[in-house]
């Protein structure tokens, strides 16, 4: 089994639980396959925070000197996973991640796009930039078929492209005491009371409209299911502040859980719910991983891709302009069918965990071969 150092480029140290779950999933996969033989060096916005959370030798992502130093030690550069190559956030963000990949190529380090969700790529310049860089890397794995199709449609045809799964599908939940501790001062519902976890975010310009709609949704879910609702922010502080506003608008006593300190604790918390209703992709991935029935508020094509892959498209609706009564009815149905729904998700999670591990298998094979991109 190969050993060595891998530089990992992604959206780390920025307070996003989904991206931290990606990194934690990578660490888990490499640990399973290579023991302590492979050292991951993530590029982070907050290296101290990343070291504390993951126990990895993080470097400053915006320092050219730090990036070059990491690459000089490495036998492989991983770009990903997550939604790095898209121009919805900004063209600047896309250029940054491609710049890191090109630095790896210039340093003659093999580059792998690792379990990425590609797109949207709305601008012609974005498609050209991705094509020019992607055709020079050694291997590409993507987390869904839509990403594979998009890459091929823009002319990425030189490296192998393989559909795998998000690294977070390989995570294990934290110990029960740590998950229980995440409730903080919020009383844990007694046995027999159903729990619905909600993960929402503000998206677009009409924040007040969203608060109104989501407040109505929470009220309907509470009234029509009889379940205890809890709000689970995935990115701090933004999601927590938005969740607070929605909770107030609902007119119900719905707590916002802030004591979630790591991706594995969040995974365990979501696994302790009876149903998850979420916008955030990794809240939905966590639910699938833990066999918790889920309902999606789809704000991005990546959410639709996941629900299609899980064969759960009927349990997804657009993130705005929805019928809250209809959602409440479907969630009530999920609660009533929880056992059978969970069993089906558990079977699918086993398959997706294996595919998540496949990403690391490919990375290790590139290290073993000493593969080089075209340079």
Phi, psi and omega in degrees: 000132183293157174228165179146198185242140179235121171278136183238118180259128179187189183266066186256153180073023182243011175080015180259117184296329179294313180291324176294328176293324176300312181295318178297323177294321175299312181301318179298315183294314179294325177296320178296318188271330186234006181059228178264016185283340181246129179256119177270131179239093181283145172269121192230149172291331181225082185304321180297317179296319181292321176298316182293321184283319188247348183069031182244153183279077184285151177235159182290122187288337183261004179260115180300322180296317180295319180295314179297322179297316179298316181295327180294339180266353197256151173258356180199143170247123174259130171251111181127189356280218183085191183257065184279321187262081178208157181243019175287313177299304176182157173292329180299318179298315178301314181299322180300309184293325176290327177298317178298316179299319181291327174298320176297316179298317179295330179276003180064031175262131176303140182241133177235127167278119196248108174052043183276151167258110188271135173093176000294151174236087188277330184270139175304322179297322180295317180296321180294315181297316179295315180301315183297323180277315184299328180287356179252354182277169185276327184199148178230125166245143181232157187269357178202163182293328180298323178293319177300315180298317181297315179301314181294324182291335179265004174099020175275108188222003183268308180278158171298143175237127183228135177274121180240237178204161178301137180304334181296341177292347178265001183285155171246144181289157176293166179301152185303321182294325178290322178294316178299320180296338180293340177293338179060230181274358180282125180298135177282129180302143181291161176306141180095346177263121181292148180237129176244121176268137182239126176235108184233164177215160172279136183216129181084191190269335190269066184298319181296321178296318179297316180300319178298311182294316182289327174299318177295321179298314181297320179297316180294318179299316180296313185288323189266345178253337185071009182275162172273125180262141171225142178263130186241093180293136179259340177225126181255144003268353190303309182295324180293317179296318178295317180298321176302314181296319179293319178301316179297318182296329182294336183073013179244162180272084184246111184285153173254117185275116183251355187271026183265111193260350183204162177301324182288329174291317177299319178300314178294321179298314179295325176293340179273354178275162176268330175211148173242134172242119191211147164270316186298127183304314186284341169295321178290319176298316178300319179298313179298318180299323183263010178058037175262121179308144189222153174227132186254140167255099193276110179254354186210149179304334181295329177290316177300319180298317179296314182294325174298316182294328179274000184058041182234029183300332180290346178254042178218143178215155176304150188288348181217150180075024183272169176262104185294331177293320179296316179298315181300321178295318180291322179293322176299322176296320178297320178298320181289336182248025189304316185298312182289323178295318180296320180297318179295318179294323180298319178296319180291324181298325178298317179295316182289329175297318178297320179291326176297321178292330180301327177304313181291325177301316180295316179301316180295325178292325177294320177295320183293322180280343187064036186299145177236140171289175181300341176079000000 
